[in-house]
Every structure is written in structure tokens, then in C-alpha cells.
């Protein structure tokens, strides 16, 4: 699906592709690198990460433990996300008010703006949810006009 999208919109026209934890596989991150797509992707707290030297790795949660509440932090140098493959990214960390961690991997996007870009993602999701776009995730037909309420709004989306 991403390759089809990139046929219509070139990577140079994208400020950043922002994705949640479902899309954090090394193969996905590597495809973004190969296609030269700037990205900000949230990592699972259990995801191994470490310095580019590859001498060691820890769970991203361990790297984030030193963060102060709501204080963003960028790890120095090029970090890697380790699984079946190693993918170089910049990692941003933040401890949230509920004690959980927001861990972002960025490549090609301005590291200083990665948290703001991710925050904007939530605003976009909330707007789509208000229009009933969540129906698409469960196999619904966005062009079916027999629905009422917010679901029928989808028929008017391009």
C-alpha cells in the first residue's frame, strides 16, 4: 500500500510518515529507509535498541527510564532498532503522566519536531474517528450509502 501511495506522492513531498506501534517491524522501517520516506514511528517499550556500534542493546523502556515526566529527550548519535535486522534511526523518549513511555524512532524528519508530529497524528485520528473512518479497519464499505449517522459521512471523502 505504501509503494502505491508513493507512486502518487513522492517522498520529497512528505514531511513525515507518522505511524503507531503496529508498524514497527524492522522490515517496515527498512522499507521506509529504502524509499527515502521521512518517518516518525512509535516503538513498543519492549523493543530492543542501542548505539550504532551494535555492541549492546536494551529494551527501549530501559533507555527511557531516566526521562523526567513530560520532558522529551533525544538519544545521542545514530541509534538502531534491533530485531531480525538493524535499522538506524534517531530515538526520542518521553515519560508520560501515567508513567508509561512514549518512544519514537525517526529518520529523515526533524528530530526536534518528532514529538509534535506524533501529537498531530492523534488530532487527525480523532477527526477521522468523528467521521466514522474506524469502520474501514473492520472491513466496512466507506461508499455504502445505506448507513446513517457518522458512517454515511464516509461516502463524501475523496
N, C-alpha and C positions, 0 to 999 in steps of 0.2 A: 504494500500500500504506500509506503514511504517513497519508493522508487517512482511510482506512478505520480505521486504528488510533485516530486522533484522534476518531472518532465514538464509540468505546467509552471512551477515556481522554482527558479534557480536558487541554489544555496546562498548566492551573494545577495539575494533579496530577503533573506531570513535573518532577523536579529538574533533569535534563538528558538530552537525547538525545546519546549518545556514539557517534561514527562514525569509521571509518578513512578513509584517503586515497581509496578508491574512490568516496566520496560527496562529493567536494569541489567539484563543479561549482557555478558561481555560481547556476544555476537552482535547485539543491537548497538552497543556503544562503538564497536569496531566499524559497523556499517555507517554510522554517523560520521566517524572519522574518515572513512574511505570516500564518502560522498561530500566531504568538506562542509557538513551541516553544523553550524554553531549550536550548542546544546547546553541545557541545564536539566539534569536528571536527578531526582531524589533517590538516594540509596537506602536500602534496608540497613538498620543499625547493626545487623549481624554480618554485613558484607565485609570480607577481608580487604584491607587497604594498607599501603605502606609507601615508602620512598621509592623513587625511580631506580635506586641501586638494586632493588629486589632482594636485599639481604634479609629482610624480615617483613612480616605483615601482622596486623592486629585487626580485630573487628573494628569497624568504623565507630561503634559505640565507645570503645576504649579510647580512641583518639579524641572523641568529643567530651570525655568526662571532665576535662579541665576547663571547659567553657563556662563562663558565668551566665546567669539567667538572662535571656534575650540579647546577649552580646555576640554578634557574629564574629567568626574567626576564620581566616584562611590559612590552610596549612602551607608552610613554606615549600618552594620548589615544585617540581612536577611530581605528583603523586600517582600511584597506579591502583587500579581496582583489579583485584586478583580473583579469579575463578579458574575456568579452564584455560583462559588466556589472560594476558596482562594488557591493560589499556591505560595509556597515560591521560590523566585529567588533572584539573585543579579541584581540590576538595574544600568546600566551605562547611562550617559546623556552627550550630546554634543550639543552645539548651532552651526548650520551650517552657512555658509557665507550668505545665502539668508534669514536668520532669523528664519528658521524652526528648528526643533529639531530632533536629532537622539536619540531615546530612545531604549535601548537594555535590554532584560531580559536574564540572563544567569544562567544556572545550570550545574555543573559538568565540565564546561570549565574554563580555567584560566581567572578570571575577568580582569586581566591586559591586556590580548590579545583579548578581545571581539571585540573591535573596528577594530583591524587589521583583524580578521577573517571575520567580516562583509564586510570590504573593499574588501577582496579577493573574496567574493561572487559576487561582481559586475564584476570583471575581468573574472570570469567563465561564468557569464551570457552573457557578451559581446562576448566571444569566441563561445558559443553555438548559439547566435543570428547570428553570421557571418556564421555559418554552416546551418542556416535555421531551427533550432530546434523550433523556435517560432511556426512553423506550427503545431506542436503537440498540443499546447494549444487550437487550434481551430478545433480539430478533424481530422487533416491531417494524412495521412498514411506515416510514415517515411520510409517504404520499397518500396513505389511506385517508379518505375524506369522511368516512362514516363515523369517526371518533368525535367526541365532543370535548369541550374544555381546552386545556393547555395542549393536549395531544394534537388537536386539529391545527394548531399554530405551525406545526412542522411542515405542513403542506406548502407553506409560503416561504420556507427557507430555500435559498438557491442551492 
